[in-house]
Amino acid sequence: MNKKILLRNYTRLNNSFTKTLTFNIGADAGFFSEFNNMVFAILYCLENKIRFRLYSKKANFSVEHGWRDFFEPFCEEKTSFLHYRYNRRAYQIQNQRKLPPKILKVISGDTYLTQDIWNSIRNKDFAQKKFNIPELEIEEANLLDASKVIIKMIWHYNQESKEFVDQYKNSIFLPEDYLSMHIRAGDKSNETDIFHIHNYIKIASKITNIREAFILTDDYRIIENLEKDYPEWWFCSLCEKNEKGYIHSDFKMLDCSRKRLLQLKLFASIDICAQSSHFIGTFSSNPGMYMGMRIGEEKCTGIDHDSWVLW
């Protein structure tokens, strides 16, 4: 089923539900953490016959409108600033049963807010669930395969963003067959183990004879180390020489125009990874989780887990 038909069928189905949820995307975490959880929330709402609505106006990646700064709309969007304060992840709203969230539900007409379903989309039962949404040709699908359909449906750049993404993608030469690798750095080193670049090359050498690779990273020193240690390989990246690692708190402080360009460059890098012959990364990172959902587990290898996981 093509994207247009998927979206048409989804809109008709979503609008048929009487219960509603407004999901707040971009409340705190990095883009792909926020995006992945939105995909899970969409699936949860479809399974439970809840109309999904979106709030993104004050998202941490927002320039002016939020989601629509980069992508085509796929559902009704709410704009009240109250969603920013009282509609967040469950652990961010400790008083969701108290007065402010209740008032917001009355004002917005929502049955549920983000915190009401958060724990339901972040547990083992949800990860192991089989989804049946025939209108989207999702039948007895696991979470990974069902998520792939949702991403296909909503990952649609608006025209201005598409032009910038295409410019980034066209700024580098890519061979017909190449690998892609997401090598973590920046503030992620404070959250989890960072795997050495040798792990990526070792796994890549077992998978294929291809020796050309696109590197998704936020630290140019990784590119320099790869080129020094593996001269027989060819590497390219959209990472610039002055980049020394992504720090989320620093990103939130950038002016809107710079923030927008960095987001678009990230999206271009993700698209390049999705078009590669095979992706190698960490499933315990949100970009790695996203890539498994977008292109399928058969085209991905994790160096931290043997298979895709909801973490």
Secondary structure, 3 states (H helix, E strand, C coil): CCHHHHHHHHHHHHCCCCEEEEEECCCCCCHHHHHHHHHHHHHHHHHCCEEEEEECCCCCCCCCCCHHHCECCCCCEECCCHHHHHCCCHHHCCCCCCHHHHHHHHHHCCCEEHHHHHHHCCCHHHHCCCEEEHHHCEEEECHHHHHHHHHHHHCCECHHHHHHHHHHHHCCCCCCCCEEEECCCHHHHHCCCCCCHHHHHHHHHHHCCCCEEEEECCEHHHHHHHHHHCCCCEEECCCCCCCECCCHHHHHCCCHHHHHHHHHHHHHHHHHHHCCCEEEECCCCHHHHHHHHHHCHHHEEECCCCCCCCC
